[in-house]
Amino acid sequence: MKFLILGSKEYPPGASKGFDEYSSGGMETYAHAFAQALANAGHEAVIITRLFPPQKQFEKGNGIEIHRVHWMNGFFLR
C-alpha cells in the first residue's frame, strides 16, 4: 500500500540548516520515523516536502519516495 505524508517542512530532519531560521521539530522527526516504519513493513511512503540546496527534487529508495517542491520564504507564507 502507498501512503502520502504531508506536513514535514524538510526531509531528512535538519536539511534546512543554514537556509531556514527555524530548526526541525516533531513533525519532521515523526515523518522520518513513520516513513521508515512503513517501508520496513513492506509499504511505500511518499513524502512531499520543501526543496533546499543542494538536495535533489526527487529521490526514491528503500520504499521511500521523496518529492521536494520550491517554496518562498516569508512570514505570511509559512
N, C-alpha and C positions, 0 to 999 in steps of 0.2 A: 504494500500500500504506500502511496505517496502522501507526505504531509508538508504543508506550506507553513513556514514560520515567519511571522512578521513582527516588527516592533524592536528588533535589535538594531541599534544605530551603527554597529560595526561588527565585522567578523573577520578574524577571531578577536576576542576581547583584547583591548589595548592597541588595536591597529590605528586608531585615530591620534595616538600620542604625537604631539607636535603640530597637529592640524586642527584640533578641537580643544577648547579650554576645559570642557567637561569630560572627565575620565569615564571609562566603562563602569557600568553599575550592575545591578542584579539581573536585569533583562538580558544583557549580553552574556553574562555567566550562565544563566539558565538556558538560553538558546543554544549555546555551545554544548552544554552537557546533554540537553534534550536531543539535539541532532545526533550526537554520538550514540546515545542510548537507542534511538530509533534505528540507526544504521546497524548497530550490534544485534538488534532483534530481527534484522532482515528487511526492514522497511527503507524507504528512501525519503530523506529530508531535503526540502528546498527552502533555502533562506534568501530573502530579499533584504538587502541592506545598503548602506551608503558606500560609495567608492572613494577611497583615499589613495593618494600617491604612495608608493608605486604599485599598488595592487592591480591584479587583473580584473577585468569587468566580469568574466565568467570563469568559474572553476568547478570541476567535478571530480570526486574521488572518494573512495571508501563509503559509498552510499550517501554522501552529502553533496548537494548541488548548490552552488552559491552564485547569485546574480547580484552584482553591485551596480547601483544607479548613481548618476550625477546628482548633486544637491547644491543648494545655495545656502551659504551661512548667513544668519541674521536672527535677531531676537524674535521677530514675529513668525519666522519660518521654522522654528524648532518645533 
